[in-house]
Amino acid sequence: MAKSTFQEEHNDIKEYLCTCFKQKNIKRVKGNSIYSEEEGNIEENEAKALFSVIGMSCSACATSVEKAIQKLTGIRLAVVDVLNNRAQVIFCPNVVNEEMIRESIEEVGFQAKLIEEEMNQKSSQVCRVQVNGMTCTSCSTTLESALQVIPGVQKARVALATQEAEICYDPKIVDYNQLLETIGNTGFEGLLISTRGDSSRILLKVDGVNTENCIKLIKSSLRALQGVQEIDFDLQQKKLSVSYRADVTGPRDFIRAIESTRSGCFKASIFPEGREREEHRHQEIRQYHRAFFWSLVFTIPVFFTSMVFMYISGLKNLLETKVANMLTVGQVLRWALSTPVQFIIGRKFYVGAYIALSHGYANMDVLIALGTNAAYFYSVYSALRAATSPTFKASDFFETSSMLISFILLGKYLEVLARGKTSEAISKLMDLAPKTATLLTIDDKGNVVNEEEVDNRLIQKNDVIKTIPGSKVACDGLVVWGQSHINESMITGESCPVTKKTGDVVIGGTLNENGVLHIKATRVGSETALSQIVRLVESAQMAKAPVQRFADHISKYFVPLVIALSFCTWVSWFLAGIFNSYPRSWIPSSMDSFELALQFGISVMVVACPCALGLATPTAVMVSTGVGASLGILIKGGQALESAQQVNCIVFDKTGTLTIGKPMVVNTRLFKTMVPQEFYELIGAAEVNSDHPVDKAIVEHAKKLRGSEENLSWPEASDFESITGHGVRAIICNKEVILGNKSLMTEQGIAVPVEAEEALAETEGQAQTGILVSIDKELIGVLSVSDPLKPEAPEVISILKSMNIESMIVTGDNWGTANAIAKQVGIERKYVVAEAKPGQKAEKVKELQDLGKVVAMVGDGVNDSPALVAADVGMAIGAGTDIAIEAADIVVMKSSLKDVITAIDLSKKAFRRIRLNYCWALGYNLLGIPIAAGVLFPSTHFRLQPWLAGAAMAASSVSVVCSSLVLKNYRKPKKLNTLDLQGITVE
């Protein structure tokens, strides 16, 4: 196989990704950053510079600056921010410098200044905020727009379904307190959930702090610790927030420092973080339940006095007893009972409507307030007129306003209950982490001297944690002692327990089935795989699908349009009554034409439901991403879901995707007489210096042939050389050893005999890679290296064909191996591309897109990154704990290809449900509004009374959420049941 070093592959990937940033035809940047400058991962031969650029006024200015910079040789990446008047450049300092970049900017007419103090510092942070008070899509879009215009805010997303906002901002320009203030100024309540930057963050509860002097003492003690970055103290809640570098310090150090301050006057513990959202949801449920209960207490008597007791003669006479002129006892009772419902229990609708109107938009609260007020105040007018007139016989609608509010509260109560179930996946993921862990103290000789049970959040890097059978692994780490089987199904979806021994990696939240393990913590807190998965799923549930724009666009005009339709309905029926355009017999005996027209108008106003439209997409996305996470499939939001369900062509990488990605030597052919142990000692000593997977496979095979692996040492290799794309060369025991492909042998002047040619052809025909071995310029043998095919691969390709999805192989391996693998899995030769570099893989993806295909790229997330970026849907397969693959839209935690089908099938079912939700939400409004306006009344005398219209409106939102919850019952396609799900084990 043509071998290339990791450095060459990395450089190819990096260079192509930079090109992706510069080109305008890339569909979008996925995740936080493709190039990962946000992580600070600038190569040693690269530097980053930040410039202040004065004089830019529009995107054309930014483009001209960007082009001027990119003309310079040695520029890796140039990003210009016209809003903040800044340009960030990544460049090769041995080719170009900051002064040359600054001059290039000034040559196109702008003033540029290097911001030295901010170079190499992160300029992006993400915070999540719980937003209370949103009722419909108008609220979420208004808040999103308000956040977007704040200087320093790079991106803001507001989700109605989760009642949360996710804001990406520059902490040097704006802080989260200003963001919370903006949320408050827009009329909502904002509560900070979390902030996420380049440091870890912990919240501590500190007792004994009463004055500002105490706070200064604590901050001084903490600042003395290395690695502490930011400290913030909330005196009211006794809450201390500390941002720190997890590789330097940790929460136990903070607690010790705090408690040692002022001779132990202060006591510190972990702040009960994470309960605020759950507590708020339960509080919201309780509030709606309590409001609905009290509304029933008043509404039921109103209903009986107006619609039941009037048909019971004794009670009817009592209720019709005159109090003042024509004002009756029944009217007084209904007035008295409906007033608390209208102004006390229904107060939240007035508040919501006032906030919306004062900020220049209209929401559902406006419709409810207008509808109920129309009914209530007309009834008050009728009652007062009856009280002052001896002839006016009043009819009231007090039952309409109170019953309307009661049914809306019931709908809201059921909606909040159902909406909470859509985010159960995140709660289940968070519950995977154990609450406590057993911390071991180990002496210099490696002996355990103490065991201590600590809060899981107090674990620091390099701690050694004891995990007993039946308990969960507390954090990500390495096994340093013991052997056991770990059930990783809750994280990766892999059903079979995985054997773990010394040196193996374990994932926090997984279950230890048998055996005791000592685990050295490598990733703790927000760095763990479980925390990253939770964060990814939360972010995915915030991300809007493109189809959501449809609902957002409608919401801008929905409420004003409904108000206009309601007014037109009332005027039309009122004028029709004045001009006797319909028979008087149509008017109920208890009303006149004005009251009939008013009821039609009120019904139109309250039957319309913008909430159903706003919840149609996000609730389905929330449930489906949660279901995917439970199956080990991490879907990065609505965009990925929408694109995946349209895929009609899938491009597969070979190594690690169609094959298991663990090469092994399966055959050795020697053409000269030589002791096998001596042969493998020489090639093992040469290959041990290389990191290539094939080289590692050869070294492992050599170890086995040499016997015991204990105290194994290889002869010293001198003049080692890794020959890019060909193989390796070294001097071992005064012998020149060369391993590589045929072209390397030819370049080195080594003759390849016919028998070796035949052996190579036979090896490649069996989908194996042939490695030629030369010692002292003489060809000695051929190694056959096999990367076994995944057992499910042929069946997966067959199922994709039945789904009318084309399959292709694009690999960097040789043509012989690629064609052999394609034949085994059932892919035609014309759909095979071999010997492709990372950039060439991406070009092939673009060629397919140019043919009108929706392309998914399935790769292992390493040298496939450019193609993952270019594809409509990038799927990183077999990611394990490396879930932060920014280039992919979908991350498959385990290595089974069947999850590719599952991801596509889940996306299809999710969008089928979204379409059904939209059909219901639109159909409900398109049918409900005309019926409420009375289009059926002339022919059928059917009239949708206001309280029934309100009940229908409440039911529509609940039905959309319940429709999305059906996705929780998702099951994998039955076709996958026929696959062998056990996989294979490579010895």
N, C-alpha and C positions, 0 to 999 in steps of 0.2 A: 504494500500500500504506500502511496506517496505520502510521506509524513511531513508535517510542518510543525514547528514549535508553537507553543502556546502564545509566545510574544508576537509572532507574525500574525496569527489568527486574531489576537486582541487588537493589533494595530489596524488590520483590515476592517474589523468591526467598527473600531472607533472612527476611522476615516470615513466610513460609509455613513455612520450615524451623524457625523458633522455635516455631511452633504445633505442628509435628510432635513436637518434644521434649515439649511440655506434654501433648499428647493421649495417652491410654493405649492407643488402638487402633492405633497404629503398630506394625508387626510387630517392628521392631528398629532399632537404630542401626547403620548399615553402616560398615565401616572404622573408623578411629580417631575420627572426628568428622564429623558432617554439617556442623555449623556452622563448623567449622575454628577454633574458639578454641584448639585445641591447637597450631595453627600460629602463633598470635598475631595473626591477621588481624582485629583489631577495627577497625571503621571509625573515621574521625576524630571523628564525632559520637557515639561510643559509648565506654563505659569498662567495665572489669571489676573486680569487688571480690570478695575472699575473706573470709568470716566464720567465726569459730570459734563454734559453737552448742553450748552446754552444756545437758544435761537430756534429750536425745533418747534413747529406749530401744527404739524399734521403728519399722517403716515407717510406721505411722500418724502418729507424731510428725513424721517427715520430710515426709509429705504435708501436714500442717497448716502447717508452716513454708513449704513451697513455695507453697501456696495463699495464705498471708498476703502473701508477697512479690509474687506475680503479680497481686494486687488493685491494686497501685500502678500508676499511669500511668507509662509510659516504660520498663517492664521488658521487655527483649528475651528474656532467658533466665534461668531459675533452676534450678539443679541442687543437690539436697541429698544429702549422703553421710552416712547415719546411722552407718555403721561408724567413720568417722574424725571425726564430729562437726563437719562443715564444710558450708558453703553457698557456692556460687559463683554470682555474679549478673552478667549483662551488661545494662547499662542506658544510657539517654540522660541524660547529666549535666545537660543544660539543662532537664530535666523533673523528675528525681528525683536525690537524692544519697545518699551512703552512710549518713548519719545517719538519714534517713527509712527506709531499708531496715532498719537495725539496730533502730529503734523498732518497726517492723512485726513483726519476729521476737519481740521482747520482749513485745509485746501479746498473743501467743498462749501466753505462759508459759515462754519459754526465755531463757537469757542469751546475748547475742550480743556479739562483739567483732571489730572489723575487724583483719584480719591484714595490716598495711600492707606489711611487708617482702616478702610473698610475692605481692602483687598483680602482675599482668602477667608473672609467671614461670610457666614451664611446670611442671606438677605431674604429668607422666606420662612414663614412660620404658619402653622395651621391651627386654628382653634375651632372647637365645636361648642355651640351655644344652644341651650334649650330655650325655645321661644313660646311663651304663653300668650294666648289671646287671639291666635289665628283661627278663623272660622271657614274660610274658603280660599279658592285659588287667587282671588283678587288680593287677599292679605299677603300671601306668600310672594306673589310677583311684585307687589309694591315694596315689600321689605327688601327683596333681592335687588331691586333697582336702587333703593336708597343706600344699600351697602356698597354696590358696585361703584358709585360715584365718589366714595371716600378716597382721598389721596393716599396711596400706599396699599390699598386693597387690590390684589391681583385677580382674585376670583372669589365669587360668593355664590353659594347654593343654598336655597331654602326649601325644605321639604315639608309640605303640609301633612303628609301621612305620619311622619315621625315627630312633627312639631319641633324640628331642630334646624339649625343653620350651620354650615361648614364654611369657614372663611379663611382663605389663603392671603396673607398680608406680609408687608415688609415691616418688621418690628422697629427698624430705624426711623420709620416715618410715622407709624401709627401703632398704638398698643391696644390690647384687647379691652381695656377700660373705655377707650373712645368708641370702640365698636359696640360695646354694651350701651353706651350713652346714646348712640345713634338709633339702636333698636328701641330704646325707651322713648326717644323723641318721635319715632314713627308710630308710637301708640301701643307698643307691645312690651312685655316684660322679658328681659333676657337674663338667663342664668348660665354662667360659664361651666361647661362640663369638663373640658380638657384643652390643653395647649400642647402642640407637638412641634418640636424643633430638632436641633442637632444634639440636644442634651436630654438626659433623663430627668424626671420630675417626680417629687414625692410630697404628699401632704401630711403634716404632722399636727396632732392636737397637743398644745402645750398648756398645762395647768400651772397656775401661780403667777401668771403675767397680768399685771393690773395697770401698769403705767408705761409711758413712752420710754422711760429710762430702762425698764426691764427689756423692752424690745431691742433697744440699742445694745445692751449687754449680750443678748442672745445672738444678734446679728454679728457682733464683733467676734464671738466665740466661733461661729460657723465660718466666718470669712478667714479665720486662721487655718482652716483645713484646706488642703490642696484639692483642686477639682471642683470646688463650689463656685457656681457662676452667678446665679441670681437668688435673692432672698426677698420674700414678700410676706408680711404678717397682717392678718385680719384680727384686730383686737377684739371685736365684737364676738366673733365665733371662736376665738383662741386658735385660729388656724394658721399654721406656718407652711408656706410653699417654698421649696428649695429646688432649684435647677442645678444639676451637677453632671460631671463626667463619670459614668458608671465604671469605667476602667481604672479610676483613681480612688474614688471614695464611695460611700453608700449610706443608707439610712441608719444602720446601727452606729456608725461613727457620729452621725448627727445627734442621735439620742444621747450617746455618751457625752458629747460636747455640751449639750444643753443641760443635762442633769448634773454635770460637774461645775456648771456656772453658779456662782454665789452659793457655794457649799450645799448644793442639792436642794435649793429652794424651788426649782422648777421640775416638773414631771412631764415627760414627752411620750407619746404613743402614736400609733398610726391613726390618722384621721379616717373616720368611717366614710371613705370616698366611694362613689359609684352608686349610692343608694338614693341620691337626690332625684334622678329621673324616675326610678321605680316608685319612689314615695310620691312624686308629683302625679304620676299616672293614677295611683291608688287614690290620691286626694281628689283628682279630677272626677274619678268614678264616684267617689262618695258625695261630692258636691252635686253632680247631676242626679244621683239617686235621691239625695235629700230634697233637692229642688222639685223633682218629679213627685215625690211622696207628698210634699206640702201643697203642690198644685192640685193633686188629686183631692186632698182634704177639702179644698175650696171649690174645685170644679165639679165634683160629683153632685153636691147639693144644687149648684147652678143648673146642671144638666137635668136633674129630676124636676126642679121647679119650672123649667121651661118646656120640657118635652114629655114628662111622665105624669106628674101630678095634675096637669091640665086636663087629663082624661079621667080623673077620679073626681066625682061630683063634689063630695064634701071638701076635699082639699082645693079643688078648683074655686069654689065659692070663697074659701078663706084667702087664697092668693089674689083673687080679684077684688078683695075688699079695698075700698078707696081710702087713701091716706090724706091726700090733698088734691082737691079737684079730681082729675082723671088719673092721677098717679096711684098705682096699686101697691099692695103689700108685696106681691111677687117681684115687681120691678125694683122695689127698695132692697129686698133680699138679694136679688141677683147683682144689683149695683154694689152692695156692701161686700158680697163674697168675691166678685170678680176684680175689685180694685186691688187687693193685696197680690193677686196673681199678676195683674198688669204691671204694677209699679215696684213691687218688692221682689217677688219670685222672678219676674221678667226683666229685672233691672239690668242684667248682663247684656241683654239685647240692645237696650238704650245706650249703654256704655260703648259697646262694640260699634254701633251705628254712628255715634258721635265721633269716636276716634277715626273711623274710616272717612267720614265726610270732612272732618277737620284737616285730613291729610290728602284730600282731593281724589278719593276713590270711593266706590260703593261696593259693599259686600252683602252677604246673605242677611246679616243683622239689620241692614237697612230695609230689606224687603219685609222681614218679620215685624220690625218696628212700625213701618208704614201700614202694613195690613192689619195688625192688631189695634193700632191707634185709630184707624178709620172705623173699625167696628165698635171699639169702646167709646170713642168720643161722639159718634153718631148716636149711640145708645144713651149717653149722658144728655145729649141735646134733646132727644125724644122724651126722656124722663123729666127734664126740667120744663119743657114745653107743656107736658101733660099736667105737671104740678101747678102751672100758672094759667091753664086754660080749662074752662068747664066743658068744652066740646071736643078737644083734640084727644083722639084715642091713639095712644103711643104703642109702637111695637119696638122691642129692643133686640140687640145682638150681643148682649153680655156673654151668653154662652159661647158665641163664636170666638171672641177674643180669648177667653179663659181656656176653652178646649183646644184652641189652636196652639197656645203656649204649652199646654200640657203634652200634646202629641209631639211637638217639636223637642221638648225636653226628654221625652221617652226615646225619640229617635237618636238624640245626641248621646244619651246614656248607653244605648245599644251600640252606637257607632264607636264610642270610646272603648267599650268592652272588646268589640271585634278588632279594632285597630291595634289594641295591645297584643293580640294574638299574632299579628303579622310580624312582630319583631321578636318572637319567642326564640328564634334561632340564635340571636346574639346572646340572649340570656343563658341559653343552654351552653353556648361556647364559653361564656365567662365562668359558668359554674364548673367547668372541667378542671380548673386549677384548684389544687387543694388549699384549704385555709391555713394549714400549718405545715411545718417541715421539721425534720430532725437534723439539727446542725451538729457536725462532728468537730471536735478539736483534736488535732493530730500533732504529735511532737515531731522533732527533727528526724527521728528514726522511722517515722511512718506509722507509729502506734496510736490507736485511738485512746485519748486520755479523758475525754468528756463527751457526753451527749446532752443536747439541749433542744427542747421544742420551742420553735420561734414562729412568729407570724410569717407566712409565705412572702409577704412584701418586704421583709427585712433581709432577705437573702442578698448577698453581694457577690460580685464576680470572684471566682477562685475559691469560694466556699465549698466544702465537701459535705454533701447531703446524703444521709442514709435513707434508703427506700426499702421497706419491707414488703413481703408478698401481700397482695391485695390492696396496696396503697397506690396513690397516683404519684407520678414523677413531678417534683415541685417546680423544676425549671429546665431549660435546655442545658445540656452538658455532655461530658465525656465520662464513660464508666472507667473508674480507676481501680476498682476491685469488685470481684463477684461475677456471677453469670446468671442469666434469667431469660425468660420470655416476656416480651412487652407487647401488649395489645394496643396497636396504634390506630384502630379503626375510627376512633372518635376524632382524630386529626386528619389522617390520610384516606380513610375509607377502606383501607386494606383489612380484610376480614381475618386473615391468618396471623397469629402472634409471631413476632419477629425475635429471633435469638439475639441476645445482647451479651457481649463479653468485654473484657478490658480493652479499652481503646475505641469502642463503638460509641456513636453519637446517639443520644436519647432526646426525646421531645417532651417538653413540659406539658402536663395534662393527660399523658398516656398512662395506661394501667400496668403495673408490675404484677405478673401472674404468679410466678414462683421464683424463689431465690432472693437473697439479699444483695442489693447493689449499693456501692459507694459511688456517688456521682459528683464530679467536679463541675461547678456552675460556670458556664461560658457565656450565657446570655440570660439576663435577668430583667424583671420589670417589663417595660414597654418594648424591650428588644427581643423577647421570646417569640417563637413561632406562633404560639397561641395568641399573644397580644397583637401581633402583626395581622393574623387572620381576622381577629375581631375588628381591628381597625380597617382592614380592607373591605370586610363585609359592611361595616357601618358606612364607609365612603361610597361603596357600590349602591347602597340603599338611598343615599343622598343624590346620586348622579341621575340626571333626567335622561330618559330615552328621547330621541328626536321626535317621536310621535307625540310626546307630551307638549311640544310647542303648539300643537293644534288646540289643545285645551286651554293653554295659557293665552293664546290669541283670542279665543272665544270669550274668555273670562273678562277681558278688558271692556267688552261691549255688552256682556250678558245682562248685568243688573240694570244699567240705564235703559236697555231695550225692553226689559220686562216691565219696568216702571211705566215706560211709554205705552206699551201694549195694554197694561192695566188701566191706565187713564183713558185710552181710546175705547177700551171695552165698556167702561162705565159711561162715557159720553155717548157712545153709539146706542146702548140700551136705553139710556135716559132720554135721548132725543126721539128714539123709536116709540117710547111710551108717551111722550108729549104729543107727538103727531099721530098717535093711534095707528102705528104701523103694524101692530100685532093685536090679536083679540084680548080684551080685558080678562077673559077667562084664564089666560096664561098666568096671570098674577095671583100668587097664593093669597088666601083670604086675610092673612095676618100682615100683609105688606101692601105698599103702593108701588108705582112704577120706579120711583126714585130709589126705594130700598132694594128692589129687585136688581136694578142696575148696579147699586153699590155692592151687593153680594157677589155679582159676577166679577166686578173689578177687584174685589178683595181676593176672590178665589184665584184669579190669574196671578196676582202678586205673590201669593204664598205657595202656589203649587210649583212654581219654577224652582229648580234646584241646581245651583252652580257647584255645589259640593260633590255631587255624583261625578261630574265631569272631571273635577280636580283630583278625585281619588281613584279614577279608573286605571291610570298607569302606575303611579307610585306604589299603591298597595300590591299590585301584581308583581312589580319588580322586587319589592321587599320580600315577599313570600318566596319567589322563585330563587333569588340569590341566597336566601336562608336555607332553602331546601338543597340548593347546589352545595353550599358549605358543608351541610351534614353528610353529603355524599362524597366529600373530598374534592369538589369542583368549585373553585373560587372564581366567580363571574364579576368582572369589574364594572357593574352598573348597567343601566338601560341601553346604552350605546352598544355594548358587547352583545346583550341579549337580542337587540333588534337586528344587528348584522349577522349573528350566528344563525338565525332562523331563515336567512336568505341565501346561505352558502350553497353553491352548486359545484364547487371544485375545491378539493383539499390537496395541498402539497405536503408530502411527508419528507422529513429528513430520515436518513437511514440509521446511523449509529445512535443508539440510545432511544430511538423512537420506534422503528419497526423491529430493531434488534434490542437485546436487553442492555447493551452498552457496557458489557464486561467482557472484553476480549480474553481468550485463553488459547494457549498453544495446544493444538490437537494432534499434530504430527511433526516429526523431524526426519528429514532425509539427509544422510551423509553420503557424499560421493567419493570421499577419501577415507582411508582407515584411520580412525581416531577414537580414543576413549570418550564416550558420551559425557562423563563427569568433567573431563578436562575441557571438552568443547563448550559445555554450558558454563563452566567457571570463567572462561574467556569472554563469552558474549554477555554473561550476567554482569561482569565487572565493567563492560562497556556501557550497557544499557542502564545500569543503576544511576547513572548521572543524568538521565533524561526523565521528563515528567509526562511524556506522551503515553496515552493509555496502552498502545501496543507494546511500547518498551516496558511498561510496568508488568504487562502480562508475561513477557519473556522473562523478566527478573523473577516473578513469582514461580514460574515453571522451573527455572534454574535452581531456585531454593529447594523445591521439592526433590529434584534429582540429586542434590548435594546432601540430602538427609536432614538432620536436625537443624532447626532454625535458630537454636539458642547460640548466642555468642558468634553468630555468623558474620564473617568479614570477607570482603572481596579484595582481590589483588588490586594494587594501586593503578589507576589509569592516568597516563600522562598524554599531553597534547590532545585532549578530548575536543572533538568538534561536532557540533550538531549541524548537519548540512540541510538547510531549509528545503522542505518538500521532498527530500530524498532519503535521509537516514542519518547514521552516526559513524564516526571514525575515532579510534583511540589506539594508543600504544599500551598493550598489556603484556607484562612479562617479556618485554623486548620483542613482542610480536605486534604487527599492524593488523588490527581487527576492524573490519568494515561490515556494517549491517545496513541493508536498505533495498531499494528497488532496482530493477534492471538498468534503468538509465544511469544510476549512480555507479554501478559496476562498469558500464561503458565509459563514463567520464574518467574513471580511475584507471582505465586501460586493462580491466580484468575481463578475461574471456569467459563467456557464459556457454557452457557446453550444451549439446542438444538435449541430453537427459535432464538438465536443469530447466531448459525451455519447456520441455514436456511436463515436468513437475509443476512449473508455474501455471501452465494452461489448465492442468487438471485441478489444481488448487482453486483457481479463480472460477472454474466451472462449477465447483461445489459451494460457491458463495463464501469462499475463504480468502484471506489475504496472504500472499506469499512474500516472505522476507528472505532475501539471499544473504549468505554469510561468506565472507572472504577472510582468509588468514594469510598474511604475507603474500598478497596479490594472487592468491590461488582460491578459486571457488570451492568451498568445502561442503556446503549443504544448503538446504531450503527449509525454513520453518513455516508451517501452515498455522496461521492464526485465525481462529473462528470467533465471530461474535454471534451467538445463537439467535435465531429468529424468535420473536415472542410467539408463544403458541396460539394466541388469539388473532394474530395479524391476518392470516388468510380469510378467516371468517368475518373479521371487521371490514376488510376491503369488499367482500361479497355483499355484506349488508349495505354498505354505502352505495354499491351499484344498484341494489334494489330500491334505494331511496333516490335514484337518479342523480347521484353525486359522483363526479369524476374523481379519480385518485391518481396522483403523480408521485414520483420519487425524484428529489433533487438532492444530490449528495456530493461530498468532496472526495469520496472513495473512487477507485478505478472502475472503468466501464464493465469489466468482466464480472466483478463482485456485484456491482449495482444491477446488472441485467439478471444475474442468477437470483438475487434477492427478489427482484420484480417478478420473475417467473414463479418463485415459490409462493408469493402472496397473491398472484393473479393479476398483476398490472402489465399491460402490453408494453413492448420495448419502446414504442413511439412516445410513451409517457414517462420516459426515464431520462434524466439529465445527470451526468456524472462528472467528476473532477471539477466541480464548481466551487469557487471561492465564495465567502460570505456575501460580497457585493453582487456576484453573479446570481446567487440564489434570489436576492431581492429583485434583480432585473427580470428574472423569469416570472416572478409573481406579478410584476407590472405588465409584462407582455400578456399574461392571462387576463388581467384586468382590462387591458386595452381591447381584448376580444369580447368584452361585455360580461365576463364571469365575476361572480362574487367569490373571492378566494379566501380560504382559511389556510394558514401555515401552521403545521404541527412540528415542533422541534423541541430540543432539550434546553433552550434558553441560553446557550453559550454562544457558539459560532453562528447560530441561527437568528440572532437578534435583529440584524438588518431586515431579513425577510419577515420576521414577526412584526416589525414596525410597518413595513410596506403593505402587508396583507390587510384585507378588510377585517379579518379576525385572526389575531395571533394567539395560538394555544401553546403554552409551555407545559410539556408533559414530564412527569416524573420529577417534579421540583423538590419533593421532600420538604426539608425545613427551609429551603431557599425560596420562600414565597414572595420575596420582594423583587420579582422579575418585572421591571417596569415596562419592558417592551411588549409584554403579552396582555391581551384582553381577557383571556381565560387561563387560569393556572390550574392544572390537573395535579393534585398532590401525589398520587401514586403513578406507577409506570404502565398501567393497563390501558391499552388502546380503546377498550370498550367505553371508557369514559368520554372519548371524543364523540361517540355516537350519543351517549347520554346527555352531553352538553348541548348538542344540536337538537335532540329531541325535547329536552327541557325548554330550550328557547322557543321552539315551535309551539309547544303547549302553553307557555307563558304568553306569547303574543296572540295566540288564539283566544286566550282568556281576556287579554287587554281589548281585543276587537269586540268580544262579547260585551265587556264592560261599557265600551263606548256606544255600542248599538243600544244597550239598555238605557244608558244615561241620555243619549241624544233622542232615542225613541220615546223615552218617558216624557221629556220636555216637549218634543214635537207633537205628541198626542195629548199630553196632559194640559198644555196651555190652551189649545183650541177647545177642548172639552170644558175646561174651567170657564172659558169665555162664552160658553153657551151655544156652540154650533149644533149640538144634538138636541137642544131644548125645543126648537120649533117642531121637530118631527117626532121626538120620543117623550118630550116633557121631562127628560132627565136633566137634573141640575146638580153639579158638584158643589156642595155646600162648603164654605170656607174651612170649617174645622176638618172636614174630610180631605180637602185639598192639602191642608197642613200635615195631616197624617200620611198622605201619599208622598209628600215631599220628604218627610223624615224617613219613610220606608225606602225611598230610592237610594239614599246614601248608605243605609245599612245593607241593602241588597248588593250594592257594588262591592263593599268590603267583604261580605260573606262570599260573594262570587270569587274574589281573589283568594280567599282562604281555602277554597277547593283545591288549589295547587299544593297545599300541604299534604294531600293524599297522593302526590305524584309517585308513580312507580316506574322503574326503568323499562324500556321496551322489552316485550316478551322474546324478541329475537335473540337478545343477549343471554337468555337463560340457557341457550344451547352451547355457549362458549365454555371452554375449560377455564374456570376462574382461579385455579390454584397457582398458575404460573410455573416456573421451573427454578431449580436451584443449581447454581454453578459451583462446582467444587474447585 
